[in-house]
Amino acid sequence: MHALLIHPFLKNVIELRHTAILQDIYSTLGCTVVNAIHITERDSIFIDDEALLKPIDGNSFWSLPQLYGTKRAWTGKGLVLSRDRTGAPKDEPRITLQEMKCLVRFLNPDELLSYLED
């Protein structure tokens, strides 16, 4: 199955082969605790829930302005998968790679400051 990876260090969203197994999600994101950002009725972006507790690179932030406006930003990688009714990762996402690329905005440090100031 495939998943979509938001890779802020490469400033890109890519497709990769993946399982919906939690341990594999931890490995892909480089973390031990995840949280989910719901982006459609069935799709979520799984993110490192402790990313802000780690050393932060000002170039690792991204946002979803079409969905959440300009007041929310996340740091680190994000893995897009579908979820079941309990919110657990389940299957490959229904959202397409191209749709996801249109939703994600990678923030430079100056843009990040504007998010924090407002």
Secondary structure as UniProt FT lines:
FT   STRAND          2..7
FT   TURN            8..11
FT   STRAND          12..17
FT   HELIX           22..29
FT   STRAND          34..38
FT   STRAND          43..48
FT   TURN            49..50
FT   HELIX           51..53
FT   TURN            58..59
FT   STRAND          61..63
FT   HELIX           65..68
FT   TURN            69..70
FT   STRAND          74..75
FT   STRAND          78..83
FT   TURN            85..86
FT   STRAND          89..91
FT   HELIX           97..103
FT   STRAND          105..106
FT   HELIX           109..117
//
